[in-house]
Amino acid sequence: MTLARLIVEADGASRGNPGAAAGGAVVLDPETGQVVARAGVLCGHASNNVAEYRGMIEGLEIAASMAPEATIHVRMDSKLVVEQMSGRWKIKHPDMQDLARAARELITSRSVTFEWVPREQNSLADAAANAALDRGESYREL
């Protein structure tokens, strides 16, 4: 794919907090708004915050594999993840530190921005996370 820019929308779902959890992501072409990839990743028994991070990481991995040179704009309804990844909030929990480190390793050599969006503007990523929970398995649709 030769896209110069991609949008990653990511979310997490946890049925119980903690409980059965999954992250979800969609990758969008910013010019057309078209979904070019969708994924859900099961997280086992985890908190919603863990699921949010896992969804974001999944989306970043897909975007990087589809368009290695593209700039990426991440949109999430998790203020915590957006602020932590933007460097404005400290990451105190060890599990979150590990997930943030994994995400940063994916983005070290590229331009990535983060934006908080209201929950109702993140329905595609929410649906992707819940689809993984409903299926009982992780998936990628490229």
Helices and strands as residue ranges (DSSP letters): E 5-16, E 19-28, E 35-46, H 48-66, E 71-76, H 79-85, H 94-107, E 112-116, G 119-121, H 123-135, E 139-141
